[in-house]
Amino acid sequence: MKILASVSPGEIRVAAIDATGLADYALWRPGHPDGVGDLYRARITARMPALGGAFVTLGAEEGFLPERDGGDANPGTILGVQVVRSAQGGKGVRLTGRLAPDDFGLIGSGPPALLRRGPGAVETLAARHPGAEICIDDAGLATDLRPLFGNRLRIVAHAFDATLEADVAALASPEVALPDGARMSIHPTPALTAIDLDLAGAAAARTSKGAAHSAINRAAIPALARQIRLRNLAGGIVIDFAGLSVKARASLGPTLTSALSNDPQRARFLGFSALGLAEILRPRVHPPLHELLGTAHAEGLAALRQAAADSAANPAAALELTAAPALVTALRADPVALAQFTARAGRSIAVREDRTVPISGWRLRPLPRGSA
């Protein structure tokens, strides 16, 4: 097992790979962290008995503290809290007041404030895979993390090779090829994530049609569980297996339960619905990958990643990024990304808005010599 961290302006992409390929994947954006693990001195602003907790101000944002975790205190109470779930759907972060003994000494008195950031993606995957070698392609990040990992950590020229880049890029697609010619399509909605298995391209079998469909569905389950983990799908997940009656699908339950057994988020197979849909509940902690991709901010970071590569290949050239206003706004709102590009390239990048350019249609071009 290896953990590979590819660093670009405003973003760290972290992959864990084993003999079978990509095993875990996570994104970390220092300018916009998801907050999980952050330690705060907070103040309770309102008790909400009907919701079983209290709203808490953290300073610049708010969160929800369940009663069982300290949310039964009176409004105005100052206490220490830690983020245990990222914000979602317009709701603030989920908090707990159950802190490690050493953390209570950090709370002190005063107004609500952030006291310590939680672990980044490198630390999270390193804890998940103890003993795995950690390869990072940025000396600054390696220096910061060296005290935590010592000889486990190694600096490399490029953490991601072409194969890994392709595997990571594939996680942005809703379509996944499965064994025996089957396909899986993944469709997140605000309420749940629906996964559909399609046998249209599956190879013909010499056994009976029912036995063949059962075998193909069963063979797809490990890949299905792997995609759930890699994409960090969370909340309710329903799976429509293909070509089997509602009664016949029940035989897939033990295989699905086994495939989910090593999931770090403790995904649980709940059974089949009356419609024959497999139901899975996977707790949300960090945002699912689809929430982090496809946004103006994500496209802006992709543009800076390409710009950093272009600048490394031709250090003498100044670059201009032409992009949609939303992308430019997102980059300028990130307190880290543009500054990191300047530090890496030795010069700033010119950023120009163009309302005719779609979010994913950004363009890079070298500026004439002597330009900014």
C-alpha positions in Angstrom: 0.0 0.0 0.0 1.2 3.5 -0.9 -0.3 6.9 -0.2 0.4 9.4 -3.0 -0.2 13.2 -2.6 -0.3 15.4 -5.7 0.0 19.1 -4.7 -1.2 21.9 -6.9 -2.2 25.5 -6.1 -5.1 25.4 -3.7 -5.6 21.7 -3.8 -4.0 18.4 -2.6 -5.3 15.2 -4.3 -4.5 12.1 -2.2 -4.8 8.5 -3.4 -4.1 5.2 -1.6 -3.1 2.5 -4.0 -2.6 -1.2 -3.5 -1.9 -4.2 -5.8 -5.3 -3.9 -7.4 -5.1 -0.1 -8.1 -6.9 2.8 -6.5 -8.2 1.9 -3.1 -9.0 5.3 -1.5 -9.2 8.9 -2.8 -9.7 12.3 -1.1 -9.4 16.0 -1.9 -8.1 18.6 0.4 -8.4 22.3 -0.3 -6.5 24.4 2.3 -8.4 27.6 1.3 -11.8 25.9 1.8 -11.4 23.0 4.2 -14.5 21.0 5.0 -14.0 21.6 8.7 -14.1 18.0 10.0 -12.0 17.7 13.1 -11.7 21.4 13.7 -11.7 22.4 17.4 -13.6 25.5 18.4 -14.4 27.6 21.4 -18.1 28.1 20.9 -21.2 29.6 22.4 -24.7 28.2 22.5 -27.2 30.6 20.9 -30.5 28.7 21.0 -31.9 25.5 22.5 -34.0 23.5 20.0 -35.7 20.7 22.0 -37.8 19.8 19.0 -34.6 19.1 17.0 -32.9 17.4 20.0 -30.0 19.9 20.3 -28.9 23.5 20.1 -27.6 25.9 17.6 -24.0 27.1 18.3 -22.0 30.0 17.0 -18.4 29.2 16.1 -17.6 32.8 15.2 -18.0 33.2 11.4 -20.4 30.3 11.1 -22.9 28.2 13.0 -23.3 24.5 13.8 -25.7 22.1 15.4 -24.8 20.4 18.7 -27.0 17.4 19.7 -28.2 17.2 23.3 -26.4 14.0 23.9 -23.1 15.7 23.0 -23.5 18.8 25.1 -26.4 20.6 23.4 -28.5 20.6 26.5 -26.7 23.6 28.0 -28.3 27.0 28.4 -28.0 29.7 25.7 -24.9 31.8 26.3 -22.9 28.9 27.6 -19.3 28.8 26.4 -17.9 25.4 25.6 -15.4 23.5 23.5 -16.8 21.6 20.4 -15.3 19.7 17.5 -16.7 19.3 14.0 -17.8 15.7 13.3 -19.7 16.2 10.0 -19.2 18.7 7.2 -22.0 21.2 6.3 -24.6 20.0 3.8 -27.7 21.2 2.0 -27.5 24.7 3.5 -27.2 23.3 7.0 -24.2 24.0 9.2 -21.6 21.6 10.5 -22.5 18.9 13.1 -20.6 19.2 16.4 -19.8 17.2 19.5 -18.7 18.4 22.9 -17.1 15.1 23.7 -13.4 16.1 23.4 -10.1 14.4 24.1 -8.9 15.2 27.6 -6.0 17.3 26.3 -8.3 19.4 24.2 -10.3 20.7 27.2 -7.2 22.7 28.3 -7.2 24.6 25.0 -10.7 26.0 25.3 -10.1 28.9 27.7 -12.3 31.9 27.8 -13.2 34.6 25.3 -15.4 34.9 22.2 -16.1 32.0 19.9 -13.0 31.1 17.8 -11.2 28.4 15.8 -8.6 26.9 18.0 -7.1 24.2 15.8 -7.7 22.8 12.3 -8.6 19.2 11.9 -6.4 16.7 9.9 -6.1 17.1 6.2 -6.5 14.3 3.6 -3.0 13.0 3.9 -3.3 12.6 7.6 -6.7 11.0 7.3 -5.6 8.3 4.7 -2.3 7.8 6.5 -4.3 6.9 9.7 -6.6 4.6 7.7 -3.6 2.7 6.2 -1.0 2.5 9.0 2.5 1.8 7.8 1.9 2.7 4.2 4.6 4.7 2.5 3.6 8.4 1.9 4.9 10.0 -1.3 4.4 13.7 -1.8 5.5 15.8 -4.7 5.8 19.1 -2.8 8.7 19.9 -0.5 6.8 22.4 1.5 4.0 20.0 2.4 6.5 17.3 3.1 8.4 19.5 5.5 5.1 20.3 7.4 4.2 16.6 7.7 7.6 15.2 8.4 7.2 15.5 12.2 4.1 13.4 12.0 5.4 10.6 9.7 9.2 10.6 9.8 10.6 7.9 7.6 7.2 6.9 6.2 7.4 10.1 4.1 9.3 10.5 0.8 9.4 13.4 -1.7 8.9 12.4 -5.3 8.9 14.4 -8.6 5.4 13.4 -9.6 3.0 11.6 -7.2 0.4 10.7 -9.9 1.4 8.8 -13.1 -0.7 8.7 -16.2 -2.6 5.6 -15.1 -3.5 7.1 -11.7 -4.5 10.4 -13.3 -6.9 8.4 -15.6 -8.4 6.5 -12.7 -9.0 9.7 -10.7 -10.5 11.4 -13.7 -12.9 8.5 -14.2 -14.4 9.2 -10.7 -16.0 12.4 -12.2 -18.1 10.3 -14.6 -21.4 8.8 -13.6 -20.8 5.7 -15.8 -18.5 2.8 -14.6 -17.6 -0.3 -16.6 -18.1 -3.5 -14.6 -16.9 -7.1 -15.1 -18.5 -9.2 -17.8 -19.6 -6.2 -19.9 -22.1 -4.8 -17.4 -22.2 -1.1 -16.6 -23.1 1.0 -13.5 -24.5 4.5 -13.5 -24.5 6.7 -10.4 -27.0 9.4 -9.9 -26.8 11.6 -6.7 -30.0 13.5 -5.8 -30.7 15.8 -2.8 -32.5 12.9 -1.0 -30.3 9.9 -1.9 -27.9 8.3 -4.4 -29.4 5.9 -7.0 -27.2 3.3 -8.6 -28.4 1.4 -11.6 -26.8 -1.8 -13.0 -27.2 -2.4 -16.7 -26.6 -5.8 -18.3 -27.1 -4.6 -21.9 -23.5 -5.2 -22.9 -23.0 -8.3 -20.7 -21.5 -11.3 -22.4 -23.8 -14.2 -23.2 -23.4 -17.2 -20.9 -24.0 -20.9 -21.6 -25.9 -21.3 -18.3 -29.5 -20.4 -17.9 -30.5 -16.7 -18.3 -31.4 -16.4 -14.6 -28.1 -18.0 -13.4 -26.1 -15.8 -15.8 -27.8 -12.6 -14.6 -27.3 -13.6 -10.9 -23.6 -14.4 -11.6 -23.0 -11.1 -13.3 -24.7 -9.0 -10.6 -22.8 -10.9 -8.0 -19.5 -10.3 -9.8 -20.3 -6.6 -10.0 -20.8 -6.1 -6.2 -17.1 -5.7 -5.2 -16.6 -3.0 -7.9 -19.8 -1.4 -6.8 -18.7 -1.2 -3.1 -15.3 0.1 -4.3 -17.0 3.0 -6.2 -19.1 3.9 -3.2 -15.9 4.2 -1.1 -13.8 6.0 -3.8 -16.6 8.6 -4.4 -17.4 8.8 -0.7 -21.1 8.5 -1.4 -23.1 9.1 1.8 -26.5 9.0 3.2 -29.1 6.8 1.7 -28.0 4.7 -1.3 -30.3 2.5 -3.4 -29.1 0.0 -6.0 -31.2 -1.4 -8.8 -29.7 -4.8 -9.7 -30.4 -5.9 -13.2 -32.3 -8.8 -14.8 -33.5 -10.4 -11.5 -36.9 -10.8 -9.9 -37.5 -9.1 -6.6 -37.3 -12.5 -4.9 -34.1 -13.6 -6.6 -32.3 -10.4 -5.6 -32.4 -11.5 -1.9 -29.6 -14.0 -2.6 -27.2 -11.1 -3.3 -27.6 -9.7 0.3 -24.8 -11.7 1.9 -22.3 -10.8 -0.9 -23.2 -7.1 -0.6 -22.8 -7.2 3.2 -19.4 -8.8 2.9 -18.3 -6.3 0.2 -19.2 -3.4 2.5 -17.5 -4.9 5.6 -14.2 -3.1 5.2 -15.7 0.4 4.5 -14.1 2.9 7.0 -17.5 4.7 7.1 -19.2 1.6 8.3 -21.7 1.4 5.4 -24.6 -0.9 6.3 -26.8 -3.0 4.0 -30.3 -2.6 5.3 -32.1 -5.0 3.0 -34.2 -4.9 -0.1 -37.3 -2.7 -0.5 -40.6 -4.0 -1.9 -39.4 -2.8 -5.3 -36.3 -5.0 -5.0 -33.9 -2.0 -4.5 -31.0 -2.7 -2.2 -30.8 -0.1 0.5 -27.5 1.0 2.0 -26.9 3.6 4.7 -23.4 5.2 4.7 -22.8 7.9 7.3 -21.7 11.3 6.0 -18.6 12.8 7.5 -16.7 14.6 4.6 -18.5 15.8 1.5 -19.1 13.3 -1.3 -16.8 13.7 -4.2 -19.6 14.8 -6.6 -20.2 17.8 -4.3 -16.5 18.8 -4.7 -16.3 18.4 -8.4 -18.0 20.3 -11.3 -18.3 23.5 -9.3 -16.8 26.9 -10.4 -14.2 26.5 -7.6 -13.2 23.0 -8.7 -12.8 24.1 -12.3 -10.7 27.1 -11.2 -8.4 24.8 -9.2 -8.1 22.5 -12.3 -7.1 25.6 -14.4 -4.4 26.5 -11.8 -3.2 22.9 -11.8 -2.7 23.1 -15.6 -1.2 26.6 -15.3 1.3 25.4 -12.8 2.3 22.5 -15.1 2.7 24.9 -18.0 4.7 27.3 -15.9 7.1 24.6 -14.8 7.6 23.5 -18.4 8.3 27.1 -19.5 9.3 29.3 -16.5 10.0 32.3 -18.6 6.4 32.6 -19.9 3.8 34.7 -18.1 0.3 33.2 -18.3 -3.2 34.5 -18.6 -6.3 32.6 -17.6 -9.6 33.5 -19.3 -12.6 32.1 -17.6 -16.3 32.6 -16.7 -17.0 35.2 -14.1 -18.1 32.6 -11.6 -14.8 30.8 -11.9 -12.8 34.0 -11.5 -14.9 34.9 -8.4 -14.4 31.5 -6.9 -10.6 31.7 -7.3 -10.4 35.2 -5.9 -12.5 34.1 -2.9 -10.0 31.3 -2.2 -7.4 32.8 0.2 -4.8 30.2 -0.8 -5.0 29.2 -4.4 -3.7 32.2 -6.3 -1.1 33.0 -3.7 0.3 29.4 -3.9 0.4 29.7 -7.7 2.5 32.9 -7.4 4.8 31.3 -4.9 5.3 28.2 -7.1 5.7 30.0 -10.5 7.6 33.0 -9.2 5.0 35.3 -10.8 1.3 35.9 -10.6 -1.1 34.7 -13.2 -3.3 37.2 -15.1 -7.0 36.4 -14.7 -9.5 37.8 -17.1 -13.3 37.3 -17.1 -15.2 36.4 -20.3 -19.0 36.0 -20.0 -19.1 33.9 -23.2 -16.9 31.2 -21.7 -18.7 28.2 -19.9 -17.4 27.2 -16.5 -15.5 24.2 -17.9 -14.3 26.1 -21.0 -11.5 28.1 -19.4 -8.4 29.0 -21.5 -4.7 29.5 -20.8 -2.4 31.4 -23.0 1.2 32.8 -22.6 1.4 36.5 -22.5 3.8 38.5 -24.7 7.3 38.9 -23.1 7.4 41.8 -20.7 3.7 41.4 -19.7 2.6 41.0 -16.0 
